Amino acid sequence: MLKINTNYFKNKYLKFGNESSITDETNNPEELVKCGEKEASRNNFEKALNIFEKAIRINPAFDSAYGDKALVFDKMGKLDESLKMYSKALEINPKNSITWHNKGLTLIKKKRMDEAINCFDKAISIDENYSKAWYNKGRCLEMQGNMENAQICLTRAKKLDPFLFSKIKLR
């Protein structure tokens, strides 16, 4: 069974002396999202959600804030809320391949494989070299018993990123 890597936030943060004062004082949504990502990487999910919500209040069209909020909901096991946030992010920016991919990962958790495959296909149509989307599409097809098409996707993923299989954790 596929284990979804939830270390998304680990490499996406700024180094600030006092994060709480920055999030209280700033009106820059990009800066807020970076602070929220740092809190999410520390598993401070409620604090991260509050920071993302502030970024959204400042800029309701900032798709990354919705996408990051979706990731936090996913990590908290609130999959329906996560899917709502992904849908909102994609409504704002339907050409974000990462958001399509991440929505697909959440759909796998809900065992909605056909919808997940559709999300991975969208990600691939935006970025045909998106190795993780090829990999996860292949895993979904494998779970559905479609071994021939699964192997095509997994082979493509490995050609695009030969080290991908060692990076992804399986249960």
N, CA and C of each residue as an Amber inpcrd file, in Angstrom:
protein
   513
   0.8340000  -1.1750000   0.0000000   0.0000000   0.0000000   0.0000000
   0.8810000   1.2420000   0.0000000   0.4530000   2.2510000  -0.6890000
   1.1900000   3.4880000  -0.8130000   1.1060000   4.3170000   0.4670000
   2.2410000   4.7510000   0.9570000   2.2550000   5.6880000   2.0860000
   2.5890000   7.0590000   1.5160000   1.7170000   7.9790000   1.7550000
   1.8910000   9.3120000   1.2110000   2.9240000  10.0570000   2.0440000
   3.9060000  10.5810000   1.3700000   4.9710000  11.3180000   2.0350000
   4.4270000  12.6610000   2.4900000   4.4570000  12.8980000   3.7860000
   3.9220000  14.1460000   4.3260000   5.0290000  15.0940000   4.7590000
   6.1980000  14.9450000   4.1950000   7.3190000  15.8240000   4.5380000
   7.3830000  17.0240000   3.6030000   6.2720000  17.3720000   2.9880000
   6.2140000  18.4600000   2.0210000   6.7890000  19.7590000   2.5740000
   6.4760000  20.0550000   3.8160000   6.8250000  21.3580000   4.3780000
   8.2700000  21.4440000   4.8480000   8.9400000  20.3390000   5.0210000
  10.2320000  20.3130000   5.7120000  11.2700000  21.2640000   5.1130000
  11.2860000  21.4310000   3.7850000  12.3210000  22.2570000   3.1730000
  11.8120000  23.6100000   2.7150000  10.6520000  24.0190000   3.1690000
  10.0440000  25.2470000   2.6790000   9.8560000  26.2640000   3.7860000
  10.9050000  26.6660000   4.4580000  10.6790000  27.7140000   5.4340000
  11.7710000  28.7550000   5.4730000  11.3570000  29.8900000   6.0020000
  12.2780000  31.0000000   6.2240000  12.7930000  30.9330000   7.6520000
  13.9160000  31.5260000   7.8780000  14.4480000  31.5870000   9.2330000
  14.1950000  32.9840000   9.7800000  13.3430000  33.0510000  10.7890000
  13.0100000  34.3060000  11.4310000  13.3840000  34.2090000  12.8970000
  13.6600000  35.3340000  13.4930000  13.9540000  35.3520000  14.9160000
  12.7120000  35.1050000  15.7460000  11.6350000  35.7820000  15.4320000
  10.4180000  35.6610000  16.2280000   9.2350000  35.5290000  15.2840000
   8.8710000  34.2890000  14.9610000   7.8360000  34.0270000  13.9700000
   6.4820000  34.5880000  14.3740000   6.1400000  34.5170000  15.6650000
   4.8060000  34.9610000  16.0670000   4.6280000  36.4530000  15.8250000
   5.6520000  37.2630000  16.0990000   5.4950000  38.6930000  15.8530000
   5.4170000  38.9770000  14.3630000   6.1230000  38.2070000  13.5560000
   6.0600000  38.4000000  12.1120000   4.6540000  38.0950000  11.6100000
   4.0700000  36.9860000  12.0550000   2.7260000  36.6460000  11.5810000
   1.6950000  37.6210000  12.1140000   1.9320000  38.2250000  13.2770000
   1.0070000  39.2210000  13.8220000   1.1080000  40.5440000  13.0670000
   2.3090000  40.8810000  12.6400000   2.5530000  42.1940000  12.0540000
   2.4590000  42.2340000  10.5360000   2.7460000  41.1720000   9.8660000
   2.8590000  41.2300000   8.4090000   1.5000000  41.1800000   7.7220000
   1.4510000  41.8300000   6.5880000   0.2990000  41.7450000   5.7030000
   0.7220000  41.1930000   4.3540000   1.8720000  40.5360000   4.3240000
   2.3980000  39.9490000   3.1040000   1.9920000  38.4700000   3.0660000
   1.0670000  38.0900000   2.1620000   0.5840000  36.7060000   2.1440000
   1.6800000  35.6790000   1.8450000   2.6460000  36.0460000   1.0060000
   3.7290000  35.1090000   0.6970000   4.5580000  34.8110000   1.9470000
   4.8430000  35.8490000   2.7120000   5.6060000  35.6860000   3.9490000
   4.8010000  34.8660000   4.9730000   3.5110000  35.1470000   5.0350000
   2.6510000  34.3930000   5.9540000   2.6290000  32.9120000   5.5970000
   2.5130000  32.6150000   4.3120000   2.4830000  31.2110000   3.8930000
   3.7820000  30.5140000   4.2790000   4.9010000  31.1770000   4.1200000
   6.1760000  30.5660000   4.5180000   6.2090000  30.2960000   6.0200000
   5.6770000  31.2240000   6.8000000   5.5930000  31.0020000   8.2580000
   4.6470000  29.8350000   8.5670000   3.5290000  29.7760000   7.8630000
   2.5790000  28.6760000   8.0550000   3.1900000  27.3370000   7.6990000
   3.9740000  27.3130000   6.6400000   4.6500000  26.0730000   6.2440000
   5.6370000  25.6290000   7.3150000   6.3120000  26.5860000   7.9180000
   7.2560000  26.2450000   8.9890000   6.5070000  25.6330000  10.1750000
   5.3810000  26.2370000  10.5310000   4.5870000  25.6890000  11.6360000
   4.0600000  24.2920000  11.2900000   3.6420000  24.1040000  10.0620000
   3.1540000  22.7820000   9.6410000   4.2690000  21.7450000   9.7230000
   5.4950000  22.1450000   9.3630000   6.6200000  21.2060000   9.4240000
   6.9310000  20.7980000  10.8560000   6.5190000  21.6300000  11.8100000
   6.6990000  21.3340000  13.2410000   5.4680000  20.6330000  13.8200000
   4.5200000  20.3000000  12.9600000   3.2520000  19.6780000  13.3670000
   2.3960000  20.5950000  14.2320000   2.5830000  21.8890000  14.1170000
   1.7270000  22.8720000  14.7670000   0.5910000  23.2100000  13.8030000
  -0.2930000  22.2520000  13.6150000  -1.2790000  22.3540000  12.5420000
  -2.2910000  23.4760000  12.7500000  -2.7970000  23.6390000  13.9570000
  -3.7890000  24.6870000  14.1920000  -3.1780000  26.0680000  13.9540000
  -1.9580000  26.2580000  14.4160000  -1.2750000  27.5310000  14.2030000
  -1.0470000  27.7580000  12.7090000  -0.6320000  26.7180000  12.0080000
  -0.4220000  26.8360000  10.5630000  -1.7190000  27.2050000   9.8520000
  -2.8130000  26.5400000  10.2200000  -4.1030000  26.8510000   9.5940000
  -4.4990000  28.3040000   9.8300000  -4.2730000  28.7960000  11.0310000
  -4.5920000  30.1930000  11.3360000  -3.7650000  31.1520000  10.4880000
  -2.5060000  30.8230000  10.3030000  -1.6330000  31.6750000   9.4850000
  -2.0800000  31.6440000   8.0240000  -2.3960000  30.4560000   7.5050000
  -2.8700000  30.3680000   6.1190000  -4.1790000  31.1300000   5.9480000
  -5.0390000  31.0520000   6.9490000  -6.3160000  31.7690000   6.8910000
  -6.0850000  33.2810000   6.8460000  -5.1010000  33.7660000   7.5850000
  -4.7800000  35.1950000   7.5410000  -4.3030000  35.5820000   6.1420000
  -3.4650000  34.7360000   5.5420000  -2.9890000  35.0070000   4.1800000
  -4.1630000  35.0540000   3.2020000  -5.1250000  34.1670000   3.3820000
  -6.2990000  34.1230000   2.5070000  -7.1660000  35.3650000   2.7010000
  -7.3090000  35.8220000   3.9440000  -8.0840000  37.0490000   4.1930000
  -7.4380000  38.2450000   3.4930000  -6.1190000  38.2870000   3.4880000
  -5.3990000  39.3850000   2.8450000  -5.5100000  39.2770000   1.3270000
  -5.3560000  38.0540000   0.8130000  -5.4220000  37.8390000  -0.6390000
  -6.2430000  36.5820000  -0.9260000  -7.5540000  36.7290000  -1.1170000
  -8.4270000  35.5730000  -1.3550000  -8.1210000  34.8130000  -2.6450000
  -7.2860000  35.3750000  -3.5020000  -6.9310000  34.7110000  -4.7610000
  -5.5420000  34.0640000  -4.7100000  -4.9990000  33.8680000  -3.5110000
  -3.6620000  33.2880000  -3.3570000  -3.7930000  31.7700000  -3.2550000
  -3.6750000  31.1100000  -4.3850000  -3.9300000  29.6680000  -4.4510000
  -2.9970000  28.8470000  -3.5680000  -1.7710000  29.2900000  -3.3810000
  -0.8240000  28.5250000  -2.5530000  -1.2790000  28.4160000  -1.1030000
  -1.9450000  29.4530000  -0.6080000  -2.4400000  29.4050000   0.7750000
  -3.5110000  28.3240000   0.9130000  -4.3850000  28.2210000  -0.0770000
  -5.4060000  27.1650000  -0.0560000  -4.7610000  25.7820000  -0.2030000
  -3.7650000  25.6780000  -1.0820000  -3.0770000  24.3970000  -1.2680000
  -2.3620000  23.9330000  -0.0190000  -1.6930000  24.8690000   0.6610000
  -1.0030000  24.5050000   1.8980000  -1.9960000  24.1770000   3.0060000
  -3.0980000  24.9070000   3.0400000  -4.1510000  24.6060000   4.0150000
  -4.6960000  23.1920000   3.7570000  -4.8400000  22.8440000   2.4960000
  -5.2970000  21.4960000   2.1390000  -4.3210000  20.4310000   2.6310000
  -3.0210000  20.6900000   2.4790000  -2.0130000  19.7310000   2.9440000
  -2.1050000  19.5200000   4.4540000  -2.3240000  20.5960000   5.1860000
  -2.4340000  20.4840000   6.6430000  -3.6770000  19.6780000   7.0070000
  -4.8080000  19.9840000   6.3830000  -6.0170000  19.2040000   6.6440000
  -5.7770000  17.7260000   6.3480000  -5.0630000  17.4390000   5.2600000
  -4.7470000  16.0490000   4.9210000  -3.9270000  15.4060000   6.0400000
  -2.9060000  16.0990000   6.5030000  -2.0600000  15.5610000   7.5700000
  -2.8490000  15.3370000   8.8580000  -3.8900000  16.1490000   9.0640000
  -4.7330000  16.0150000  10.2560000  -5.8030000  14.9330000  10.0780000
  -5.8850000  14.3580000   8.8900000  -6.8890000  13.3370000   8.6210000
  -8.2470000  13.9130000   8.2550000  -8.3210000  15.2030000   8.0290000
  -9.5700000  15.8650000   7.6360000  -9.6220000  15.9290000   6.1130000
  -9.8800000  14.7670000   5.5210000  -9.7380000  14.6300000   4.0750000
 -10.7860000  15.4030000   3.2870000 -12.0120000  15.4710000   3.7800000
 -13.0400000  16.2310000   3.0640000 -12.6970000  17.7150000   3.0330000
 -12.2350000  18.2420000   4.1610000 -11.8260000  19.6430000   4.2020000
 -10.6300000  19.8730000   3.2730000  -9.7250000  18.9100000   3.2570000
  -8.5660000  18.9980000   2.3850000  -9.0030000  19.0950000   0.9190000
  -9.9110000  18.2280000   0.5170000 -10.3760000  18.2330000  -0.8720000
 -11.0700000  19.5470000  -1.2230000 -11.7980000  20.1270000  -0.2840000
 -12.4400000  21.4260000  -0.5300000 -11.3940000  22.5020000  -0.7830000
 -10.3260000  22.4800000   0.0000000  -9.2690000  23.4840000  -0.1690000
  -8.5310000  23.2890000  -1.4960000  -8.2790000  22.0250000  -1.8710000
  -7.6530000  21.7760000  -3.1720000  -8.5450000  22.2870000  -4.2940000
  -9.8420000  22.0410000  -4.1840000 -10.7650000  22.5020000  -5.2220000
 -10.7480000  24.0220000  -5.3280000 -10.6960000  24.6980000  -4.1900000
 -10.6370000  26.1620000  -4.2000000  -9.3300000  26.6370000  -4.8410000
  -8.2160000  26.0130000  -4.4700000  -6.9210000  26.3790000  -5.0540000
  -6.9340000  26.1750000  -6.5640000  -7.5390000  25.0730000  -7.0150000
  -7.5720000  24.7740000  -8.4460000  -8.5690000  25.6470000  -9.1940000
  -9.5790000  26.1140000  -8.5090000 -10.5090000  27.0820000  -9.1000000
  -9.7540000  28.3820000  -9.4150000  -8.8580000  28.7580000  -8.5250000
  -8.0560000  29.9720000  -8.7050000  -6.9710000  29.7500000  -9.7520000
  -6.2880000  28.6060000  -9.6660000  -5.1720000  28.3220000 -10.5740000
  -5.2320000  26.8680000 -11.0480000  -5.9910000  26.6210000 -12.1170000
  -6.1360000  25.2420000 -12.6050000  -4.8850000  24.6870000 -13.2870000
  -3.8530000  25.4870000 -13.4330000  -2.6220000  25.0290000 -14.0830000
  -1.5110000  24.6970000 -13.0900000  -1.8700000  24.4790000 -11.8430000
  -0.8720000  24.1410000 -10.8300000  -0.7730000  22.6180000 -10.7370000
   0.2570000  22.0710000 -11.3450000   0.4180000  20.6110000 -11.3930000
   0.6250000  20.0160000 -10.0020000   1.2720000  20.7430000  -9.1210000
   1.5220000  20.2310000  -7.7690000   0.2080000  20.0790000  -7.0090000
  -0.6740000  21.0530000  -7.1550000  -1.9700000  20.9670000  -6.4740000
  -2.7820000  19.7970000  -7.0100000  -2.7790000  19.6060000  -8.3260000
  -3.4830000  18.4440000  -8.8940000  -2.9060000  17.1470000  -8.3270000
  -1.5820000  17.0530000  -8.2610000  -0.9250000  15.8560000  -7.7380000
  -1.3110000  15.6220000  -6.2780000  -1.2240000  16.6650000  -5.4650000
  -1.5250000  16.5120000  -4.0450000  -2.9940000  16.1570000  -3.8080000
  -3.8830000  16.7180000  -4.6170000  -5.3010000  16.3470000  -4.5120000
  -5.4610000  14.8490000  -4.8210000  -4.7240000  14.3720000  -5.8110000
  -4.7540000  12.9450000  -6.1340000  -4.3080000  12.0830000  -4.9670000
  -3.2830000  12.5310000  -4.2460000  -2.8140000  11.7730000  -3.0830000
  -3.8930000  11.6880000  -2.0000000  -4.6130000  12.7740000  -1.7970000
  -5.7020000  12.7570000  -0.8110000  -6.8140000  11.8300000  -1.2740000
  -7.1080000  11.8380000  -2.5590000  -8.1480000  10.9470000  -3.0890000
  -7.7620000   9.4720000  -2.9300000  -6.4660000   9.1690000  -2.9970000
  -6.0180000   7.7880000  -2.7440000  -6.4030000   7.3920000  -1.3250000
  -6.1800000   8.2880000  -0.3750000  -6.5340000   7.9880000   1.0170000
  -8.0240000   7.7140000   1.1670000  -8.8310000   8.3340000   0.3220000
 -10.2760000   8.1240000   0.3660000 -10.6920000   6.9390000  -0.5130000
  -9.6890000   6.2660000  -1.0920000  -9.8950000   5.0930000  -1.9490000
 -10.7520000   5.4180000  -3.1760000 -10.5870000   6.6280000  -3.6850000
 -11.2730000   7.0910000  -4.8890000 -10.2460000   7.1160000  -6.0230000
  -9.8690000   5.8980000  -6.4530000  -8.7410000   5.7220000  -7.3660000
  -8.9710000   6.3520000  -8.7400000 -10.1570000   6.2180000  -9.3030000
 -10.4030000   6.8010000 -10.6260000 -10.2390000   8.3150000 -10.5930000
 -10.7600000   8.9460000  -9.5440000 -10.6160000  10.3930000  -9.4140000
  -9.1510000  10.7740000  -9.1880000  -8.4400000   9.9730000  -8.4080000
  -7.0150000  10.2340000  -8.1780000  -6.2510000  10.1570000  -9.4980000
  -6.5310000   9.1390000 -10.2870000  -5.8640000   8.9850000 -11.5860000
  -6.1590000  10.1960000 -12.4620000  -7.3960000  10.6760000 -12.4370000
  -7.7370000  11.8750000 -13.2140000  -6.9130000  13.0810000 -12.7610000
  -6.6970000  13.2070000 -11.4520000  -5.8670000  14.3020000 -10.9440000
  -4.4270000  14.1570000 -11.4080000  -3.8950000  12.9470000 -11.3490000
  -2.5250000  12.7300000 -11.8050000  -2.4150000  13.0090000 -13.3050000
  -3.4510000  12.6350000 -14.0670000  -3.4640000  12.9390000 -15.4980000
  -3.4450000  14.4450000 -15.7480000  -4.1960000  15.1910000 -14.9380000
  -4.1920000  16.6600000 -15.0690000  -2.7880000  17.1930000 -14.7890000
  -2.1620000  16.7020000 -13.7110000  -0.8050000  17.1470000 -13.3740000
   0.1600000  16.8450000 -14.5230000   0.0390000  15.6680000 -15.0970000
   0.9120000  15.2560000 -16.1930000   0.6390000  16.0860000 -17.4460000
  -0.6280000  16.4380000 -17.6840000  -0.9410000  17.2540000 -18.8660000
  -0.3330000  18.6530000 -18.7420000  -0.1550000  19.1250000 -17.5280000
   0.4660000  20.4300000 -17.2800000   1.9850000  20.3130000 -17.3330000
   2.5110000  19.2340000 -16.7710000   3.9660000  19.0020000 -16.7270000
   4.2190000  17.5290000 -17.0310000   4.4970000  17.2420000 -18.2840000
   4.6650000  15.8420000 -18.6960000   5.8760000  15.1560000 -18.0660000
   6.7500000  15.9270000 -17.4340000   7.9340000  15.3640000 -16.7760000
   7.7890000  15.2840000 -15.2620000   6.5760000  15.3390000 -14.7780000
   6.3080000  15.2970000 -13.3400000   6.3730000  13.8370000 -12.8820000
   7.5550000  13.4290000 -12.4460000   7.8110000  12.0170000 -12.1460000
   6.9110000  11.4790000 -11.0320000   6.6420000  12.2700000 -10.0050000
   5.7980000  11.7980000  -8.9050000   4.3650000  11.5480000  -9.3700000
   3.8800000  12.3690000 -10.2830000   2.5270000  12.1490000 -10.8170000
   2.4830000  10.8460000 -11.6220000   3.5180000  10.5950000 -12.4170000
   3.5900000   9.3290000 -13.1560000   3.6550000   8.1520000 -12.1810000
   4.4790000   8.2940000 -11.1620000   4.6320000   7.2290000 -10.1720000
   3.3050000   6.9260000  -9.4740000   2.6440000   7.9630000  -8.9730000
   1.4120000   7.7400000  -8.2250000   0.2630000   7.2780000  -9.1110000
   0.2500000   7.7160000 -10.3530000  -0.7310000   7.1700000 -11.2950000
  -0.4780000   5.6680000 -11.4780000   0.7950000   5.3140000 -11.6250000
   1.1450000   3.8950000 -11.7660000   0.7350000   3.0740000 -10.5540000
   0.9550000   3.6150000  -9.3680000   0.5600000   2.9020000  -8.1410000
  -0.9570000   2.7210000  -8.0720000  -1.7090000   3.7430000  -8.4650000
  -3.1810000   3.6220000  -8.4780000  -3.6230000   2.5440000  -9.4550000
  -3.0430000   2.5710000 -10.6360000  -3.3900000   1.5580000 -11.6300000
  -3.0420000   0.1620000 -11.1270000  -1.9110000   0.0610000 -10.4390000
  -1.4940000  -1.2100000  -9.8480000  -2.5160000  -1.6740000  -8.8140000
  -2.9870000  -0.7580000  -7.9720000  -3.9910000  -1.1070000  -6.9590000
  -5.3090000  -1.5400000  -7.5960000  -5.5660000  -1.0500000  -8.7930000
  -6.7800000  -1.4340000  -9.5070000  -6.5860000  -2.7220000 -10.3100000
  -5.3790000  -3.2510000 -10.3030000  -5.1010000  -4.4850000 -11.0270000
  -4.7360000  -4.2760000 -12.4910000  -4.5530000  -3.0580000 -12.9070000
  -4.2010000  -2.7290000 -14.2900000  -2.6780000  -2.6980000 -14.4030000
  -2.0850000  -3.8910000 -14.3550000  -0.6300000  -4.0100000 -14.2500000
   0.1190000  -3.5100000 -15.4850000  -0.4350000  -3.7270000 -16.6560000
   0.2520000  -3.3050000 -17.8780000   0.4070000  -1.7750000 -17.9290000
  -0.6810000  -1.0600000 -17.7210000  -0.6090000   0.3990000 -17.7350000
   0.1460000   0.9370000 -16.5200000   0.0400000   0.2420000 -15.3970000
   0.8010000   0.6400000 -14.2130000   2.2990000   0.5940000 -14.5200000
   2.7370000  -0.4770000 -15.1680000   4.1600000  -0.6210000 -15.4740000
   4.6380000   0.4680000 -16.4240000   3.8030000   0.8610000 -17.3680000
   4.1630000   1.9480000 -18.2860000   4.4070000   3.2340000 -17.4970000
   3.5120000   3.5400000 -16.5780000   3.6420000   4.7640000 -15.7710000
   4.8540000   4.7030000 -14.8470000   5.0430000   3.5610000 -14.2030000
   6.1690000   3.4220000 -13.2720000   7.5080000   3.4840000 -14.0000000
   7.5560000   2.9070000 -15.1850000   8.7790000   2.9740000 -15.9940000
   9.0650000   4.4140000 -16.3930000   8.0210000   5.1300000 -16.7930000
   8.1900000   6.5500000 -17.1620000   8.6920000   7.3490000 -15.9570000
   8.1240000   7.0940000 -14.7910000   8.5530000   7.8000000 -13.5790000
  10.0300000   7.5370000 -13.3030000  10.4320000   6.2920000 -13.4510000
  11.8310000   5.9320000 -13.1630000  12.7880000   6.5530000 -14.1760000
  12.3570000   6.6620000 -15.4320000  13.2040000   7.3120000 -16.4420000
  13.3630000   8.7960000 -16.1370000  12.2860000   9.4260000 -15.6600000
  12.3310000  10.8470000 -15.3490000  13.1450000  11.1310000 -14.0920000
  13.0730000  10.2380000 -13.1170000  13.8060000  10.4180000 -11.8530000
  14.2560000   9.0530000 -11.3590000  15.4630000   8.6330000 -11.7410000
  15.9500000   7.2930000 -11.3780000  15.9890000   7.0370000  -9.8670000
  16.0370000   8.0840000  -9.0540000  16.1110000   7.9150000  -7.6090000
  14.7640000   8.0480000  -6.9160000  13.7140000   8.2580000  -7.6850000
  12.3940000   8.4930000  -7.1170000  11.9390000   7.3380000  -6.2290000
  12.1500000   6.1240000  -6.6600000  11.6660000   4.9680000  -5.9130000
  12.3390000   4.8450000  -4.5560000  13.5660000   5.3050000  -4.4410000
  14.2450000   5.2540000  -3.1410000  13.8050000   6.4010000  -2.2300000
  13.2270000   7.4640000  -2.8030000  12.7730000   8.6170000  -2.0270000
  11.3850000   8.4000000  -1.4320000  10.5640000   7.5990000  -2.0910000
   9.1750000   7.4230000  -1.6830000   9.0820000   6.2280000  -0.7470000
   8.3890000   6.4370000   0.3750000   8.2320000   5.3950000   1.3810000
   6.9840000   4.5960000   1.0810000   7.1160000   3.2850000   1.1540000
   5.9700000   2.4030000   0.9990000   5.6710000   1.7470000   2.3340000
   4.3950000   1.5240000   2.5890000   4.0000000   0.8160000   3.8140000
   4.2010000  -0.6470000   3.6310000
